Amino acid sequence: MKLFAQHGAQEGEKINEGLARGLLDGVIYSPRDVSLDTLRGKLDSLAEASAQAARLIDPQYYAIFLNGTEEARLGNLLEDYGAYFQPRRRGQLERENQIRQDLATALKFQTTLNVTGIIAPNIVIPNSLNSIEAVIAKNFIRLAAGEYSKLNDKRPMYATLAISRNALGDKQELVEFLNEITLLDEPPGGFYLLISARNTEARSDIYNTDVIAAWMFINHTLTVNGFNVINGYSDVVTPFLGAAGGMAGALGWWSNLRSFSLDRFAPSAGGGRLPIQRYLSRALLNRVTFYEFDQLRKLAPGVINKLPTDALYDPVVGSEPQRNLEVIQSWEAVKNLNSVILAGDQRRSLRNCSTAVAKAMVAYEEIQGLGIRLDPKSNAEHLQPLADGLRLFAKLAELEGGAK
């Protein structure tokens, strides 16, 4: 499974370092966080430095309803990407002609850039897959290939499919929705799949049995129908989505680049401090704070990944890494999890997922037995939803022998 950098603010040399270390297979750029001139330069430089690396742009059209909202955090989208990022109301997008026009504009804009693939725009389905917003989203997907074909561009085109976690509870609606988008007369080449949380700190929004199962089931259904699936903001769930059939996952350096939410674009609720640096432990399938890691590496050494980027967490300085290198460790950990869990055969990969979760539960029990209290984000609350989500996915996909 491929691993992409989910680009965002304060990139610095992070992506270049990840590519130089062989940890990344490409980049999904965020127009909000980079001017058009700078983006053109980055795309050209990446093409020259790493011809095999994927170069993609998330058009971020799903934030269109915030265009015109006072104090919305839309950054460069408002000026440099105004060719396609214009204010829209839901009523406007109920008209097919408007959708065609916005698709044509956004697709044509991307074809002028040095990208390896094109991501078509779409909106987020907020609450139900049987809603007006779902109809609009399906129309964007249904019409995308036809509009793209008019441009005579040979690069692959991925339709955005952005679904709120609130819309994933009804499994019958999900099956019917997927049936509709997989039986199109003019299908896209693949999908850029986003699962939206209420906010980027809502850990339980994603680590939820129904959400994990549905996210995996979407990957499975699209893949068996011949589509390539790129999962944005997939973080530690990446190998699980790979076991379900996903082609790629992505994550970045801030929490809002590891979990997708429109909250990232909404007016700010106030200032905040820089987050505490963390260490992503393969054994725990989770991040712990650097000072927790400094304690655990002595008392529970099984949490150590034994990978090259462990050197970034020097025990001499209390295991505190340079802030700009923290994501390098995350990328290496996820890439390694992919290589360990994904076995080529789906059922075997799913069993490996179940085994990884079971081992993580044992590791957390060991930590608890040592009397070590962990930060709320560092605890084991994500594991049971992962285990239950795996079993529910196997049932939905009729692969019960693949997950324990």
Long-range contacts (C-beta under 8 A, 24 or more apart in sequence): 1-238, 1-239, 1-241, 1-242, 1-246, 1-247, 1-248, 1-249, 1-338, 1-342, 2-26, 2-54, 2-247, 2-248, 2-249, 3-238, 3-248, 3-249, 3-250, 3-251, 3-331, 3-334, 3-335, 3-338, 4-28, 4-54, 4-56, 4-230, 4-248, 4-249, 4-250, 5-250, 5-251, 5-252, 5-331, 6-30, 6-232, 6-233, 6-250, 6-251, 6-252, 6-257, 6-258, 7-33, 7-34, 7-252, 7-257, 8-33, 8-252, 8-253, 8-254, 8-256, 8-257, 9-33, 9-254, 10-253, 10-254, 12-324, 13-324, 14-253, 14-324, 14-325, 14-327, 14-328, 16-49, 17-325, 17-328, 18-327, 18-328, 18-331, 19-46, 19-49, 19-50, 19-53, 21-308, 21-328, 21-332, 23-328, 23-331, 23-332, 23-335, 24-53, 24-331, 25-52, 25-53, 25-54, 25-248, 26-53, 26-54, 26-55, 26-56, 26-116, 26-248, 27-53, 27-54, 27-55, 27-56, 28-56, 28-57, 28-58, 28-119, 28-230, 28-232, 28-250, 29-55, 29-56, 29-57, 29-58, 30-58, 30-60, 31-57, 31-58, 31-59, 31-60, 31-75, 31-76, 31-77, 31-80, 31-81, 31-85, 32-60, 32-63, 32-73, 32-74, 32-75, 32-76, 32-77, 32-265, 33-75, 33-76, 34-76, 35-76, 35-80, 36-76, 36-80, 36-81, 37-80, 39-113, 40-113, 40-114, 43-113, 43-114, 43-115, 44-114, 47-114, 53-116, 54-116, 54-117, 54-248, 55-114, 55-115, 55-116, 55-117, 56-115, 56-116, 56-117, 56-119, 56-158, 56-192, 56-230, 57-110, 57-113, 57-115, 57-119, 58-119, 58-160, 58-192, 58-232, 59-84, 59-85, 59-106, 59-109, 59-110, 59-119, 59-120, 59-121, 59-160, 60-85, 60-265, 61-85, 61-102, 61-106, 61-121, 61-122, 61-123, 61-160, 62-121, 62-122, 62-123, 62-124, 62-160, 62-162, 62-194, 62-262, 63-262, 63-265, 64-88, 64-123, 65-89, 65-90, 65-123, 66-262, 66-265, 66-266, 69-266, 69-267, 70-267, 71-267, 71-268, 72-265, 72-266, 72-267, 73-264, 73-265, 73-266, 73-267, 73-268, 74-265, 81-109, 83-109, 84-109, 84-121, 90-132, 90-133, 90-136, 93-123, 93-136, 94-132, 94-135, 94-136, 96-139, 96-143, 99-136, 99-139, 99-140, 99-143, 100-143, 100-147, 103-140, 103-143, 103-144, 103-147, 103-148, 104-147, 104-150, 107-144, 107-147, 107-148, 107-151, 107-157, 108-151, 111-151, 111-153, 111-155, 115-155, 116-155, 116-156, 117-155, 117-156, 117-157, 117-158, 118-148, 118-153, 118-155, 118-156, 118-157, 118-158, 119-157, 119-158, 119-160, 119-192, 120-144, 120-148, 120-157, 120-158, 120-159, 120-160, 120-188, 121-160, 122-159, 122-160, 122-161, 122-162, 123-162, 124-162, 124-163, 124-164, 124-194, 124-196, 124-262, 125-162, 125-163, 125-164, 125-167, 126-164, 126-166, 126-167, 126-196, 127-164, 127-166, 127-167, 128-166, 128-167, 128-170, 128-173, 129-163, 129-167, 129-170, 129-173, 129-174, 129-176, 129-177, 130-170, 130-173, 130-176, 130-177, 131-167, 134-167, 134-177, 137-161, 137-162, 138-177, 138-180, 138-181, 141-181, 141-184, 141-188, 142-181, 142-184, 142-186, 144-188, 145-184, 145-186, 145-187, 145-188, 145-189, 146-186, 148-188, 149-186, 156-189, 156-190, 156-228, 157-188, 157-189, 157-190, 158-188, 158-189, 158-190, 158-191, 158-192, 158-228, 158-230, 159-188, 159-190, 159-191, 159-192, 160-191, 160-192, 160-194, 161-191, 161-192, 161-193, 161-194, 161-218, 162-193, 162-194, 162-196, 162-260, 163-194, 163-195, 163-196, 163-218, 164-195, 164-196, 165-195, 165-196, 165-197, 165-198, 165-205, 165-206, 165-208, 165-211, 166-198, 168-195, 168-210, 168-211, 168-214, 168-215, 169-210, 171-214, 171-396, 174-214, 174-217, 174-218, 178-217, 178-218, 178-221, 178-222, 182-221, 182-222, 182-225, 182-227, 187-227, 188-227, 189-227, 189-228, 190-222, 190-227, 190-228, 190-229, 190-230, 190-247, 191-222, 191-227, 191-228, 191-229, 191-230, 192-230, 192-232, 193-218, 193-219, 193-222, 193-229, 193-230, 193-231, 193-232, 193-246, 194-232, 194-233, 194-260, 195-233, 195-260, 196-260, 196-261, 196-262, 197-259, 197-260, 197-261, 197-263, 198-261, 198-263, 199-261, 199-263, 200-255, 200-256, 200-258, 200-259, 200-260, 200-261, 200-263, 200-264, 201-255, 202-259, 202-261, 203-377, 203-381, 203-382, 204-381, 204-385, 205-259, 206-237, 206-259, 207-381, 207-382, 207-385, 207-386, 208-385, 208-389, 209-385, 209-388, 209-389, 209-392, 210-389, 210-392, 211-385, 211-389, 212-237, 212-240, 212-385, 212-386, 212-388, 212-389, 212-390, 212-392, 212-393, 213-388, 213-389, 213-390, 213-392, 213-393, 213-396, 215-241, 215-244, 216-240, 216-241, 216-243, 216-244, 216-389, 216-390, 216-393, 216-397, 217-244, 217-393, 217-396, 217-397, 219-244, 219-245, 219-246, 220-244, 220-245, 220-393, 220-397, 221-397, 223-247, 232-260, 233-257, 233-258, 233-259, 233-260, 235-259, 235-334, 236-280, 236-285, 236-286, 236-334, 236-337, 238-334, 238-337, 238-338, 239-334, 239-337, 239-338, 239-340, 239-341, 239-342, 239-353, 239-356, 240-341, 240-353, 240-386, 240-389, 240-390, 242-338, 242-341, 242-342, 242-349, 243-341, 243-342, 243-346, 243-349, 243-350, 243-352, 243-353, 244-346, 244-350, 244-393, 244-397, 245-346, 249-334, 249-338, 251-327, 251-330, 251-331, 251-334, 252-327, 253-326, 253-327, 253-330, 274-323, 277-320, 277-321, 277-323, 277-326, 278-326, 278-377, 278-378, 279-313, 279-319, 279-321, 279-329, 280-305, 280-329, 280-330, 280-333, 280-334, 281-305, 281-333, 282-333, 282-336, 282-337, 282-340, 283-359, 283-360, 283-363, 284-360, 284-363, 284-364, 284-380, 285-337, 285-356, 285-357, 285-360, 285-382, 285-383, 285-386, 286-360, 286-378, 286-380, 286-382, 287-330, 287-377, 287-378, 288-374, 288-375, 288-378, 289-375, 289-378, 290-318, 290-319, 290-320, 290-321, 291-318, 291-319, 291-320, 292-372, 292-374, 292-375, 292-378, 293-319, 294-318, 294-319, 294-320, 295-372, 296-367, 296-372, 299-370, 299-372, 300-363, 300-366, 300-367, 300-370, 300-372, 302-363, 302-366, 303-363, 303-367, 305-332, 305-333, 305-336, 307-332, 307-333, 307-336, 308-332, 309-333, 346-399, 346-402, 347-399, 347-401, 347-402, 348-402, 349-402, 350-390, 350-394, 350-399, 350-402, 350-403, 351-402, 351-403, 351-404, 353-390, 353-403, 354-387, 354-390, 354-403, 354-404, 355-404, 357-383, 357-386, 357-387, 357-390, 358-387, 358-404, 361-387
